[in-house]
């Protein structure tokens, strides 16, 4: 998935070395080793995979991962660095590091996700105690995490506008989508416990002439539990470059999320992407979609089949789509990954400067 971490870290890699430590790989063998792979020869971006035995206890596993991480850092002469976290669980084998500053980019309330480790909450509290700054993936998450740290800043989903605006002009039909009749209601993303399966099932039954195109991997749920009918089309995973091409062929883009603990604080990146592609959007009542998108008249909110059908009919009968598109573009004009990156860097530099000044003052006091 090419999402927030990729957009941001790819930009850091323009001028600085970036090493992305992925989730540990657990092997049947007892040997421990790591792999470092360059992602792009035009960027200073490497992916690091730490391999360790799946049969070891948690303490032994974390010790092994710590040693592998230390070896990788030594081999690549990494000295002055920032530690950037997307999961608190990584602290279990990296807590000993001495970065210039520590950043926690908190995209979601991970503890509410299905199969989340019971220890995640404890590790997050430890990460909060070490972090110099916390970024959040949306405003609702900011309100929650702002209670736990002194330096929290909201950075809702940004948009690669030039990429997704291609959907407005692309006219060729893709092979696996071209034969699907209209109207098409499309979704791309991970199909997991957050996906509103029952809503899609009921809509498919009530509106057999409406077709639902669902793109993305199935995770943490049994694929056999997904509804099946002639107007439900599961096209599997697609890469980031292809998404505007699929989006172009839809009549309406949808965000059919369950309303539960796992979606309470999400801020779907798909919202501005769908809008940049020029597609009307129907979403369930996700807080960070309601405000600001629905409040600005850019998306429709529907939590049940009746509301969804009413919203869809409203879309089909839209009197002035050009006026709506102008409002969309005006809203998105102030939203980009470049701007988000620049604001984050500004905050990071301020923290580094303050810490450097504080260190110098302490040194001077002992002269």
C-alpha positions in Angstrom: 0.0 0.0 0.0 1.4 3.4 -1.0 0.1 5.6 1.8 1.2 8.2 4.3 4.4 6.6 5.4 5.6 6.2 1.8 4.6 9.7 0.8 6.5 11.3 3.8 9.6 9.1 4.0 10.1 9.2 0.3 10.4 13.0 0.6 12.8 12.7 3.4 14.9 10.5 1.2 15.5 13.2 -1.3 18.2 14.8 0.9 18.8 12.4 3.7 19.3 8.6 4.2 16.1 6.8 5.3 16.1 3.3 6.6 12.6 1.8 6.9 12.6 -1.0 9.5 9.7 -3.3 8.5 7.8 -5.7 10.7 10.1 -8.5 11.9 10.2 -11.7 9.7 9.8 -14.8 11.8 11.7 -17.8 10.4 11.4 -21.6 11.2 15.2 -21.7 11.5 17.1 -20.6 14.5 19.5 -18.2 12.6 19.1 -14.5 12.9 20.0 -12.1 10.1 19.0 -8.9 8.4 18.6 -7.7 4.8 19.0 -4.1 3.6 17.5 -3.4 0.2 17.7 -0.1 -1.8 14.2 0.9 -2.9 15.1 3.5 -5.5 18.5 4.2 -6.9 17.5 7.9 -7.2 16.7 8.2 -3.5 18.6 7.5 -0.3 15.9 5.0 0.7 16.5 1.5 2.1 14.1 -1.1 3.5 15.5 -3.2 6.3 14.1 -6.7 7.2 15.1 -8.3 10.5 14.8 -12.1 10.5 14.6 -14.0 13.7 13.4 -17.4 15.0 9.6 -17.9 15.5 10.2 -20.4 18.3 11.9 -18.0 20.7 10.2 -16.4 23.7 9.3 -12.6 23.5 12.3 -11.6 25.6 14.8 -13.6 23.4 13.1 -12.3 20.2 13.5 -8.7 21.3 17.1 -9.2 22.3 17.8 -10.8 18.9 16.0 -7.9 17.0 17.9 -5.4 19.1 21.3 -7.0 18.2 20.3 -7.1 14.5 19.3 -3.5 14.6 22.5 -2.4 16.3 24.5 -4.4 13.7 22.7 -2.7 10.8 23.2 0.7 12.3 26.9 0.1 12.8 27.4 -1.4 9.4 25.9 1.6 7.7 27.7 4.2 9.9 24.4 5.7 11.2 25.3 8.2 13.9 23.2 11.4 14.0 19.7 10.3 13.2 16.0 10.7 14.0 13.8 7.8 15.1 10.5 7.9 13.4 7.8 5.4 14.7 4.6 4.2 13.1 4.0 1.4 15.7 4.9 1.5 19.4 5.6 -2.2 19.3 9.0 -1.4 17.6 10.1 0.2 20.8 10.5 -3.3 22.3 13.8 -3.7 20.4 14.7 0.0 19.8 14.1 1.7 23.1 17.9 1.8 23.8 18.6 3.9 20.8 19.9 7.5 21.3 18.4 9.6 18.4 18.7 13.3 18.1 14.9 13.4 18.5 12.1 10.8 18.5 8.9 11.3 16.4 5.7 9.3 16.6 3.5 9.6 13.6 0.3 8.1 15.0 -2.0 7.3 12.0 -4.6 5.3 13.9 -5.8 4.1 17.2 -3.9 0.8 16.7 -5.1 -0.7 20.0 -8.7 -0.8 18.6 -7.7 -2.9 15.6 -8.5 -6.6 15.3 -5.7 -8.8 16.7 -3.9 -5.9 18.2 -1.3 -7.1 20.8 -2.5 -6.7 24.4 0.8 -4.9 25.3 0.3 -2.2 22.6 -1.2 0.3 25.0 1.7 -0.1 27.4 4.2 0.4 24.6 2.4 3.4 23.3 2.6 5.0 26.8 6.3 4.4 26.9 6.7 5.9 23.4 4.8 9.0 24.5 7.2 9.4 27.4 10.2 9.3 24.9 8.8 11.1 21.9 9.7 14.7 21.4 6.8 15.3 19.1 3.6 13.4 18.1 1.8 13.8 14.7 -1.7 12.4 14.3 -3.4 11.2 11.2 -6.6 13.3 11.8 -8.3 15.8 14.1 -10.4 13.3 16.1 -7.2 11.3 16.9 -5.5 14.6 17.8 -8.1 15.4 20.4 -7.6 11.9 21.9 -3.8 11.9 21.8 -3.5 15.5 22.8 -4.4 14.4 26.3 -1.3 12.2 26.5 1.6 14.3 25.3 2.7 17.9 25.5 3.6 18.4 21.8 0.9 16.9 19.5 0.1 18.2 16.1 -2.7 17.1 13.7 -1.8 16.3 10.1 -4.9 14.9 8.4 -4.7 12.9 5.2 -3.1 14.8 2.4 -3.4 14.5 -1.4 -1.3 13.7 -4.4 -3.6 15.9 -6.5 -1.7 15.6 -9.8 -1.8 11.8 -9.6 -5.5 11.4 -8.8 -6.8 14.2 -11.1 -5.9 12.0 -14.0 -9.2 10.1 -13.3 -11.0 13.1 -14.7 -9.6 12.7 -18.2 -8.8 9.0 -18.5 -11.4 7.4 -20.8 -10.0 3.9 -21.7 -11.6 1.0 -19.9 -9.4 -1.4 -18.0 -9.7 -5.1 -18.9 -11.1 -6.4 -15.6 -13.5 -3.4 -15.1 -14.6 -2.7 -18.7 -17.3 -5.3 -18.8 -19.0 -4.2 -15.5 -22.2 -2.3 -16.2 -23.0 1.1 -14.9 -23.8 2.7 -12.5 -20.6 1.6 -10.7 -19.9 2.3 -7.1 -16.2 1.9 -6.3 -14.0 1.4 -3.3 -10.3 0.8 -3.0 -8.4 0.0 0.2 -7.9 -2.9 2.6 -11.1 -5.0 3.1 -10.8 -5.9 6.8 -12.8 -5.7 10.0 -13.5 -2.0 9.3 -15.3 -2.7 6.1 -19.1 -2.6 6.3 -19.9 -6.0 4.8 -23.6 -6.0 5.8 -24.2 -2.6 4.2 -22.7 -3.7 0.9 -24.6 -7.0 1.0 -28.0 -5.3 1.6 -27.3 -2.7 -1.1 -26.4 -5.4 -3.6 -29.7 -7.1 -2.9 -31.9 -4.0 -3.0 -30.3 -2.6 -6.1 -29.3 -5.6 -8.4 -28.8 -3.1 -11.3 -26.1 -1.2 -9.3 -22.6 -2.6 -9.5 -20.1 -2.4 -6.7 -16.4 -2.6 -7.6 -14.2 -3.5 -4.6 -10.5 -3.2 -5.0 -7.9 -4.3 -2.4 -6.5 -7.1 -0.3 -8.7 -9.0 2.2 -7.1 -9.0 5.7 -8.1 -10.2 9.2 -11.4 -11.5 8.0 -12.3 -14.7 6.3 -12.8 -14.1 2.5 -15.6 -16.6 2.5 -17.6 -14.2 4.7 -17.7 -11.6 2.0 -21.1 -11.4 0.2 -21.3 -12.8 -3.3 -23.7 -11.8 -6.1 -23.6 -10.9 -9.7 -23.3 -7.1 -9.0 -20.4 -7.4 -6.5 -17.0 -7.4 -8.2 -13.8 -8.1 -6.2 -10.9 -7.2 -8.4 -8.1 -7.8 -5.9 -5.1 -5.6 -5.2 -3.9 -2.9 -7.5 -0.8 -0.8 -7.4 -0.8 2.9 -6.6 -0.2 4.0 -10.2 -3.3 2.1 -11.3 -5.8 3.6 -8.8 -6.7 6.7 -10.9 -7.4 4.5 -13.9 -9.9 2.5 -12.0 -11.4 5.5 -10.3 -12.0 7.0 -13.7 -14.5 4.3 -14.5 -16.7 4.7 -11.5 -19.8 6.8 -11.2 -19.6 7.1 -7.4 -16.8 6.5 -4.9 -17.7 5.0 -1.6 -16.3 4.7 2.0 -18.4 1.9 3.5 -16.8 1.7 7.0 -18.3 0.2 10.0 -19.0 2.6 12.9 -17.1 1.0 15.7 -14.0 1.4 17.9 -11.6 0.5 15.0 -13.0 3.4 12.9 -13.6 6.0 15.6 -10.4 7.9 14.9 -9.6 7.1 11.2 -9.1 9.8 8.6 -9.3 8.0 5.3 -6.8 9.2 2.7 -9.2 8.0 0.1 -11.6 10.9 0.8 -9.4 13.6 -0.9 -8.1 11.1 -3.5 -11.7 10.3 -4.6 -12.5 14.0 -4.7 -9.4 14.9 -6.7 -10.5 12.3 -9.2 -13.7 14.2 -9.6 -16.0 11.5 -8.2 -19.0 12.1 -5.9 -18.4 10.4 -2.6 -20.8 8.5 -0.2 -19.4 7.6 3.2 -20.6 6.3 6.4 -20.5 8.7 9.3 -16.8 8.7 10.0 -16.0 11.8 12.2 -13.0 13.0 10.1 -15.1 12.6 6.9 -18.1 14.5 8.3 -15.8 17.3 9.4 -14.5 18.8 7.2 -15.8 17.2 4.0 -19.5 16.7 4.6 -19.8 20.0 6.5 -18.4 21.7 3.3 -21.0 20.0 1.1 -18.3 17.8 -0.7 -19.5 14.3 0.3 -22.7 12.5 1.3 -23.1 10.7 4.6 -25.2 7.4 4.8 -25.2 4.7 7.4 -27.9 2.4 6.2 -29.2 1.2 2.8 -32.1 3.7 2.7 -29.8 6.7 3.4 -27.3 5.4 0.8 -29.9 5.0 -1.9 -31.2 8.5 -1.2 -27.6 9.9 -1.4 -26.9 8.0 -4.7 -30.1 9.4 -6.3 -29.0 12.8 -5.2 -25.7 12.3 -6.9 -27.4 11.1 -10.1 -29.6 14.2 -10.1 -26.8 16.7 -9.4 -27.8 19.8 -11.2 -24.4 21.5 -11.5 -21.5 19.2 -11.2 -19.1 21.9 -12.4 -20.0 24.1 -9.4 -19.4 21.1 -7.1 -16.0 20.4 -8.7 -14.9 24.0 -8.3 -15.8 23.8 -4.6 -13.8 20.5 -4.4 -10.7 22.0 -6.1 -10.9 25.2 -4.0 -10.9 23.0 -0.8 -8.1 20.7 -2.0 -5.9 23.6 -3.2 -4.5 24.0 0.3 -3.8 20.3 0.7 -0.7 18.4 -0.5 1.9 15.9 0.8 4.5 18.5 0.0 2.9 21.0 2.4 2.4 18.4 5.1 6.1 17.4 4.8 7.3 21.0 4.9 5.2 21.7 8.1 6.5 18.6 9.7 10.1 19.4 8.9 9.7 22.9 10.3 8.4 21.5 13.6 11.3 19.0 13.7 13.9 21.6 13.0 12.5 23.8 15.8 12.7 20.9 18.3 16.3 20.1 17.3 17.3 23.8 17.6 15.7 24.0 21.1 17.4 20.9 22.2 20.7 22.1 20.9 20.3 25.4 22.6 19.4 23.8 25.9 22.4 21.5 25.7 24.8 24.4 25.0 23.3 26.4 27.9 23.9 23.4 30.2 27.4 23.0 29.0 28.2 26.7 29.5 26.9 26.5 33.1 29.7 24.1 33.9 32.5 26.1 32.3 
